[in-house]
Amino acid sequence: MGGNSAESLLYQHCHAPSFDFQTWQIDLQVSAVCSQLKPGEPVGYYLNGNNQKPLGIMGVFMGCTSPTSFSVAMQDCFSGVDVKDVAATYLNPDYFYTFKWP
């Protein structure tokens, strides 16, 4: 189910409607609405916030950690699910968005 661990986490825990993550559309910028999001919201990384396809970096929003960051549960091919504060990674928090699923 799913082509990589990142999207498999969303298929398993978020009931994604399509098994082709390339059909998922960009929705709300997480950093702009962090305090309004509920834990468990699926999120993805879109380079420069362009309405393109997600880059394969996906996870489950866990909550705001500061005014400029938040934590996301993510999984890679070599480990289990790990909750990461986005500010402590190489990823730009402003490039995370919720999905608008078809």
Backbone torsions as a table, in degrees:
resi	resn	phi	psi	omega
1	MET	NA	115.4	-179.6
2	GLY	82.0	155.3	-175.5
3	GLY	-89.7	-18.4	178.9
4	ASN	-147.4	169.5	-177.1
5	SER	-61.8	-36.8	-177.8
6	ALA	-60.2	-49.5	-179.0
7	GLU	-75.6	-30.4	178.0
8	SER	-59.7	-36.7	177.0
9	LEU	-59.2	-40.9	-179.8
10	LEU	-72.2	-38.0	177.2
11	TYR	-62.5	-40.3	-175.9
12	GLN	-74.2	-41.1	-171.4
13	HIS	-107.4	-15.3	-174.7
14	CYS	-118.8	1.4	177.2
15	HIS	55.6	50.6	177.5
16	ALA	-56.4	135.2	-174.7
17	PRO	-75.5	-17.3	-177.2
18	SER	-133.4	141.2	178.4
19	PHE	-85.6	7.0	176.0
20	ASP	-113.0	97.5	-175.9
21	PHE	-63.6	-15.3	177.9
22	GLN	-69.0	-13.8	177.7
23	THR	-89.6	-7.3	-178.8
24	TRP	-75.9	137.6	-177.3
25	GLN	-105.5	152.1	177.0
26	ILE	-68.0	143.3	179.3
27	ASP	-129.6	-104.9	-174.2
28	LEU	-94.5	138.7	175.7
29	GLN	-72.7	120.2	-174.4
30	VAL	-58.2	-45.2	-177.1
31	SER	-62.8	-27.1	-179.4
32	ALA	-80.9	-24.1	-176.0
33	VAL	-126.7	20.7	-172.7
34	CYS	-50.1	-48.4	-175.7
35	SER	-68.5	-14.9	-179.3
36	GLN	-96.5	-13.5	-178.4
37	LEU	-80.6	146.9	176.3
38	LYS	-93.4	142.3	173.3
39	PRO	-55.3	140.4	-178.6
40	GLY	104.0	-8.8	179.4
41	GLU	-69.0	128.2	177.1
42	PRO	-71.8	138.8	-179.3
43	VAL	-135.0	157.5	178.4
44	GLY	-142.4	163.3	-175.9
45	TYR	-102.2	119.8	179.8
46	TYR	-117.7	114.7	-177.4
47	LEU	-56.4	124.8	179.4
48	ASN	59.9	13.8	178.7
49	GLY	68.6	16.9	178.8
50	ASN	-72.7	148.1	178.3
51	ASN	-78.4	65.5	177.6
52	GLN	-112.6	-165.8	178.2
53	LYS	-82.7	148.7	178.2
54	PRO	-61.4	151.3	-174.5
55	LEU	-83.9	6.3	-179.1
56	GLY	92.3	2.4	173.7
57	ILE	-101.3	110.1	-174.6
58	MET	-139.5	161.5	177.8
59	GLY	-173.2	-166.0	-178.5
60	VAL	-118.6	121.9	178.9
61	PHE	-61.9	131.6	-178.4
62	MET	-111.1	-25.8	177.9
63	GLY	151.2	164.9	178.3
64	CYS	-75.4	139.8	178.3
65	THR	-111.8	-19.0	178.3
66	SER	-164.4	175.8	177.1
67	PRO	-62.8	-17.6	-176.7
68	THR	-120.6	6.8	-178.5
69	SER	-149.2	173.3	-178.0
70	PHE	-157.3	167.0	178.6
71	SER	-107.8	147.6	-178.5
72	VAL	-135.2	134.0	172.1
73	ALA	-82.5	123.0	-178.7
74	MET	-132.9	161.4	178.4
75	GLN	-138.3	134.9	173.5
76	ASP	-114.5	-179.7	-173.8
77	CYS	-68.2	-18.1	-172.4
78	PHE	-111.4	6.2	-178.9
79	SER	-153.3	175.9	176.1
80	GLY	-82.4	-168.2	179.1
81	VAL	-69.3	135.6	-178.9
82	ASP	-134.4	133.5	176.4
83	VAL	-90.4	124.5	-176.5
84	LYS	-123.9	137.6	169.7
85	ASP	-77.7	119.4	-173.9
86	VAL	-58.4	-34.5	-179.9
87	ALA	-63.3	-23.3	-178.8
88	ALA	-91.3	9.1	179.1
89	THR	-114.6	179.9	175.9
90	TYR	-80.8	-3.3	-175.1
91	LEU	-84.4	143.9	177.9
92	ASN	-84.7	118.6	-178.9
93	PRO	-56.5	-29.1	-178.5
94	ASP	-71.4	-8.9	-179.4
95	TYR	-97.6	3.4	175.7
96	PHE	-90.1	134.7	-179.8
97	TYR	-136.0	154.8	169.2
98	THR	-76.5	167.6	-179.7
99	PHE	-102.2	146.9	166.8
100	LYS	-108.5	103.8	-176.5
101	TRP	-85.7	141.0	-179.4
102	PRO	-66.4	NA	NA
